[in-house]
Amino acid sequence: MTISNNTSHLVGVVVIGRNEGERLKICLESVLECLPYVVYVDSGSSDNSISIAKKLGVDIVALDMRIPFTAARARNAGVDRLKQQSDEIEFVQFVDGDCEMTKGWIQTASDYLDAHPNISVVCGRLRERYPEKSVYNTLCDIEWDTPVGEADACGGISMARMDVLIETTGFNPEVIAGEEPELCLRIRKKGWGIWRLGSEMGFHDADMLHFKQWWKRNVRSGYAFALGAHMHGSYPTYHWRAETRRTRLWALYLPALIVPLSIFSPFFIFLIFIYPFQVARLALNKRKDIDRNWVYAFYMTLCKFPELQGQLKFYFNQLFRSKSKIIEYKGGE
């Protein structure tokens, strides 16, 4: 289907997923307006995901799982299929299989790209579907509430110009975490802009109900920070260098200082109060929703420890020249 405004534009959709089941059905139904240019890229599902996509008339790409999987590789495979379908597709909407696009978003995003030829990627307000189910879902909902306007990067749910994806060779398939900011950095280097609208874009179902899931998700973030800094952390981008340093400060350097000093003199045990002070600083700095601020601030401080684990995992892989598999947080406690 052609999504049109003053000028007609052809929009293709790339949905990626694995074992999303009913969530995938909701996701695909929300983008059926773009048929026949909806591609579902499956990464080895063992549930009924592929049969769901078939029933909805969606084109399916089943990845060869003998090759290490990354979300970046899946999105590239979807773009390649869209290019095979039509060389007239101008915009590509990326969606994860656990998301539902808001009605009208695809039109809003394509209209914006049409009206702003210097913008290459656009995203909007993503909301967590069930923030009340767990504190970890609530944290995701807070995370999605980012400032409107020009942005350095977007998440996995966004609309991009096809010609820019071709120009930048798309996502880096070797990046197992943080592939979207890495691509956005390369896009910005070529002079293109990235924009976040205030419009409702969709719903995300994190289904994150256990502490272990939250921990793994932040291990993945730490790995992404270290990998991003390794690839682009030098002048002039300094990509994620500050994030990696903050993680080491709070989860490595300060504990390494406090523990030996406390053994030397019990007085130094009071240095541990720097952590609740940091929680208070973060909570009072946001000044939006008081209750959510304190929850967010507590976990933002605590997350430095799993982030450190992720960084160490990356450095270990670099030292021994080994490749890491993707770090998944869904699928149990």
C-alpha positions, 0 to 999 in steps of 0.5 A: 500500500502507498502511504501518501500525502501531497506526494505519494511515498512507498513505505516498507516495514521490517519486523524482527522477532523470535518466539513472540507469539501473540505479541507478534500477531498484534505487531503485524496487524498494526502495520498491515496497512503497508502490505505487501511491503511488510517483511517479517524476519524470524530468528529461529522461533520454536513457537507459532510465529511463522504460521502467524505471519503466513496467515496475515499474508506477510512476507517471511525471511527465516534467518540461517541460525547457523550464522551468529544472530544479531538484531542488526543482521535481522534488520539488514535482511529485512531491508534486503528483501524490501529492495528485492520487492521494489526499488521504489520504496522510499522509507523503511519502518523498523519494528520489533515483534514485541511492539504495536505501532500506533494508528496513524504513526506511519503516515505521520512519520512519512509526512515528516520525512517528506517535509524535512529532506535533511532528516534521515531517521524519525521516531516518536513516543514509545510507551510500555504496554503494561508498566503496572505489572512490574517495577522493571516495566515501569523503568522501561516506560520511563526510559522511553520518555525521551526529549522531543527534537533533534537526537543523537540516536533512536531506538529499534523502532523508527522510520528511516530513508531507504537511500540513507540505509543503502548509503551507510550500508545499514546496520553493522551485523557484528554489533550485538548490542547498541546497533541503532546508536552505532548506525545513527552515529554513522548517519550523522557523520554524513550530515543527516539529522535524526529527529524525535517527534512528540507524536505517539509511535507505539507500545512496547511489551517488555514482559520484564517481571523478574530482577534477573531479567532486569540485570541481564538487560543492563549487562547488555547495555554495559556491553553495548557501551564498551563496544560502542566506545571501542569502535567510535570512542575517539575524537571527535565523536567520543561515542559512549566514552562517558557512559563507560567511565561512569559505570567504572566509577560507580561500580569499580573504582569507588568500591575498590577505594571504599573496601580497603580504606574501611579495613584500614579505618572504620571511619571510611565505611561512611563513604558508602553513603555516596550511593544514597546521595547519588540516588537523591541527586538523580531523583531530585534532578528529574522533578517530574513524577516524584514516586517514579523519580525515586524508583528510577534513580535507585535503579539507575544507580544500581544498574552500574553493577550489571553494566560493569559485568557487561563491560568486563564481558566485552573486554574479556572477549577482546582479550581472548579474541572470542565473539559473544552471543546476543544477551537476551533478557526475556524468557524466564527468571 
